[in-house]
Amino acid sequence: MRERGQASVELVAVLPLVAVLVALAWQAAVAGQAIWLSGAAARAAARAHAVGGDATAAARGALPPALARRARVRELEDGAVELALGVPSVVGGAYLATVRTRARFAPQDGRR
C-alpha cells in the first residue's frame, strides 16, 4: 500500500472545518464586544441625558466609529435611555442581530 501524501490529503480535508471554527470563534468575540460596548454607550447616554446633554452624541462617542454609525438612542419618559446597536457579521459586512440596552442615571441624593 502506498501511503505517501496521506497526511497532506487529511490536512486539506480538515482545513475547511478549521476555518469555520475560527470564523465562529471570531464572531462570538465580536458579538461579545458589541454587547459589552452597548452597555458602556448606554450608560454614557444616560449620564448625558440626566444633565441635559445630547444622549445620542454621548453614546456614539463611547463607541468605535464602525459601531457608532449604527447606534440608535431613544430617550424614555422615565429618564432612561435605550440604545439599539447592530452586531456586525465578520463575513459579508451585514448585521446579524440588534442588541438593546437600557440605562438610567439615578441621582446620588436618594431622589428617584
C-alpha positions in Angstrom: 0.0 0.0 0.0 1.2 3.4 -0.8 0.5 6.0 1.9 2.7 8.7 0.6 1.0 12.1 0.9 -1.8 10.8 3.1 -1.2 13.4 5.8 -1.4 16.2 3.2 -4.7 14.9 2.0 -6.1 14.7 5.5 -4.9 18.2 6.3 -6.6 19.6 3.2 -9.8 17.8 4.1 -9.8 19.3 7.7 -8.9 22.9 6.7 -12.5 24.0 5.9 -13.7 22.8 9.3 -10.9 24.7 11.0 -11.7 27.8 9.0 -15.4 27.6 10.0 -14.5 27.1 13.7 -12.1 30.1 13.6 -14.8 32.2 12.0 -17.4 31.2 14.6 -15.0 31.9 17.5 -14.2 35.3 15.9 -18.0 36.0 15.5 -18.6 35.2 19.2 -15.8 37.6 20.2 -17.3 40.4 18.0 -20.8 39.8 19.4 -19.4 39.8 23.0 -17.6 43.1 22.3 -20.8 44.6 20.9 -22.8 43.6 23.9 -20.1 45.0 26.3 -19.8 48.3 24.4 -23.6 48.7 24.2 -23.7 48.8 27.9 -21.0 51.4 28.2 -22.6 53.5 25.5 -26.0 53.3 27.1 -24.5 54.5 30.4 -22.8 57.4 28.7 -26.0 58.4 27.0 -27.9 58.2 30.3 -25.4 60.4 32.1 -25.6 63.0 29.2 -29.4 62.8 29.2 -29.5 63.3 33.0 -27.5 66.6 32.8 -29.4 67.9 29.7 -26.7 66.9 27.1 -27.0 65.1 23.8 -27.5 61.5 24.6 -27.0 60.3 21.1 -23.7 62.1 20.7 -22.5 60.7 24.1 -23.4 57.2 23.1 -21.7 57.5 19.7 -18.6 59.0 21.4 -18.3 55.9 23.6 -18.3 53.5 20.6 -15.8 52.8 17.9 -16.7 54.5 14.6 -17.8 51.3 12.9 -20.4 50.7 15.6 -21.3 54.3 16.2 -22.8 54.7 12.8 -25.4 52.0 13.6 -26.2 53.1 17.1 -29.8 54.3 17.7 -30.6 56.1 21.0 -34.1 56.6 22.3 -34.8 58.7 25.4 -37.6 57.3 27.5 -40.1 59.1 29.7 -38.8 57.8 33.0 -35.4 59.4 32.4 -33.8 56.2 31.0 -32.3 55.8 27.6 -32.4 52.8 25.3 -29.6 52.0 22.9 -30.0 49.7 19.9 -26.8 48.5 18.4 -26.3 46.2 15.5 -23.9 43.2 15.9 -21.7 43.1 12.8 -21.0 39.9 11.0 -17.4 39.0 10.4 -18.2 37.8 7.0 -20.1 39.9 4.5 -20.5 43.1 6.4 -24.1 42.6 7.3 -25.6 42.9 10.8 -26.6 39.6 12.5 -28.8 40.9 15.3 -29.6 44.0 17.3 -28.6 44.4 21.0 -30.9 46.6 23.0 -29.5 48.1 26.3 -31.3 50.3 28.7 -29.7 52.6 31.2 -30.8 55.2 33.7 -28.8 57.7 35.7 -30.1 57.9 39.2 -29.3 61.0 41.3 -27.0 60.3 44.2 -29.0 62.2 46.8 -31.7 59.5 47.1 -34.3 61.0 44.8 -35.8 58.8 42.1 
